Amino acid sequence: MNYELISESDYANLPEDNDRCFVEFEAICRRNMTRMIDENSSTDFDRAVREQYMTAVSAVAQECFIPNIPHGVSGQNGFWDDFSRFSLAVQGEIARIRIRQRGERNPHSVLLTTNTRTKIEHHISRIRELVEKSEMDEDRRTRLHEKLDILSNELRNQRSNITAMLGVLMYATTTVAAVTTIAADGKNAILQIMQLIGQDKESEDAANKRLTPPQKFLPTPVKKIAPPVKQQPRQITAHRYDDLDDDIPF
């Protein structure tokens, strides 16, 4: 049985960098795995979901060249021991990646101002209110709230991931557009969030450009001009008079 731990839209929004792709992929799968498993689910179901998680994360680790991740269930020590060791190995690699990337400035991230964060939180709350009052079915409502949770969590980071935020906003746009009663107000709130993110990113890029020292170029090499070749004076060979006698017609 196949349990969807990651959607097609999530796949499409994964970053191209291998390390970042693995970290984000694992986070999505773990979050959805935790959501599926609860006190009401059976032991067999819990195990099947965890096996799906291990299989997917192991495959992506191999594709992204992430070392030290076990390949699925070994069967030697029992499933739960294998799952525990697998989870520890994954979290260890994620910690190593995050430490290695510390101090790096992701070009697809932005340092949002406090004012911007407050305004975005206001618009998120507005979208949640509209969703709760709408006739949206329960599954869509739950899924949209989960996406908005991701957006709110990004606001708490020192630098917010623009790709992740826009992915949430695109999903939200599609979802609210399908509900006539909230389509206009919902899309307007989403548009306001997009504009706020774009303004801060534009301001940050402009500031970085002003602070970046001008690039130094090597001086243009001076082309050496070869000195003109001195022409030797033409030498006129004197003829002896006796050699010219034969040319005289008289």
Disulfide bonds with the S-S distance in Angstrom:
none
